[in-house]
Structures are given as structure tokens and as C-alpha cells.
Amino acid sequence: MKDTPKPLNGDNARPSERSIQFSLDELSMDEVTKSIRQIPAGDPEGTLPEVEISGVRGQHHAFMHLNHAVHVSLEGSLGDYAFAFNEESNISMTGNVGHGVGEGMLSGSVKVRGNAGVGVGCSMMGGTLAIYGSAGDRCGAALRGGGIFVRGDVGTETGIGALGGTIVIGGNAGANLGDAASNVIIFIRGEAESLADGVTEAPLRQREQLRLGLLLINASIRGDAKDFRRVVPKAMLDFENSKQGELSPNWR
């Protein structure tokens, strides 16, 4: 392994005009991760260095603790715990992932154009995790912050044990959706097989439609916010209904 990553796009290219490429056929996962960390980090709010990964064939624990402000793109399938504890990195993947994708994420974004297994975004603290296919059971379990977006369906017990953050479901959900003891915000467009005890569905209020619309844009997911409903604790909905009502701003 070399001390610094070697771009494969030509020595005469300027750094801002080239992507840095690594192959998992030639280097181990640890070697690639260490080499990515040697790349000068970009601005998380602006331009990030571009990194392309090849040789993606079902590896487990891929790019855990990457913690570096770069944009990583890859194509292929990965196994369990891909991108766990991600921080600052912006990752775009085409392919399926296994269980525990994005577990413990702190910041940055992970966008998977495929399906995911059990425990998507478990114990996330922040950042954006978007699954453009469907996800398995216990999506968003123990979620603490950040946003999880699933364009397709999710399995059973989505949001169980979650204490914060947002879960957006574009399709249907399995049994026991939501958790009455949590403060997680759940939006769903399809139908749930059943709701957890103590929670109920409620229509979106105006300010939530605006908020959800911005979240969908941030996750690069098309959809009309007004087609979604909230899943909230019944006690929360009773409290909302006891108030005077929502103010409708006058934009004129």
C-alpha cells in the first residue's frame, strides 16, 4: 500500500477535476479506508473530493468509521454494517446492502439505490440515510437523531425504541409500527399492517407538510408531502387537539 492514494485518471489532471479511484480487488477494506483518510478533506457544506470504489462484492463491515469529508461512490452489493458510524462522508451506492447499514451514524449522508436488510440506521445520532428500495425489520430501532428515508416498504417494528429523529416511509410498513414511548417522528405514505400500542395515525398539519417537503428534497426522493400521514403517540395527538389549533400564516 502506498502512503498516499494514487489517482487513476492521469497525472496531468488538476485535483478538482479528477476522481480518486481504489479497487477492493487490489487493496483490503482497511487499506482503502486508510487511504481515503489521507485525502485532503473537503468542506462538508460545499465541495468534496470525489472517490470511486470498484471491486464491491458483498464485503461486510465496509467503510465503518470512515469519518472524512469526501464523496464516495460505489456500485455492487455489500454485506452487513456497511457505513456504520459514518461521520461527514457523503456516500452514494448502487446495489443492495445487508443488515445494520448506517448503524450509529453521526453526520454526513448515505444514499443506497437498492434494498437493505434488518436494522437500517439503528442507533443513528445524525445525518441522512436514504434507501431507494425497501428495508427489513426494525428500521430506525433506537434512533436518536437524523433522518431515515425508505422509498419502498419497511418490515416489522419500525422505530422501536427510538427517542428522536425522523423516519419517512414511502411504501407500506409491517406490524407494530411506531413506539408510544418515543419522540421519533414517523411519516408514512402507504399502509401499516398494524400500529404499536398507544400510537395512531394523524393527517399532516401545514407546517409538517412544509418540513417533510424539505426533508424529501434533502434525501433526493421524489414525492408529494401531502400524500403522507403521521404516526404519533395518542397522548401527543390528544394534546395537539386540546390546543386552539394551528395558525394559518397569511402570505399576502
Buried (B, 14 or more C-beta within 10 A) or exposed (E): EEEEBEBEEEEEEEEEEBBBBBEBEEBEBEBBBBBBBEBEBBEBEEEBBBBBBBBBEBBBBBBBBBBBBBBBBBBBBBBBBBBBBBBBBBBBBBBBBBBBBBBBBBBBBBBBBBBBBBBBBBBBBBBBBBBBBBBBBBBBBBBBBBBBBBBBBBBBBBBBBBEBBBBBBBBBBBBBBBBBEBBBBBBBBBEBEEBBEBBBBBEBEEEBBEBBBEBBEEBBBEBEBEBBBBBBBBEBBEEEEEEEEEEEEEEE
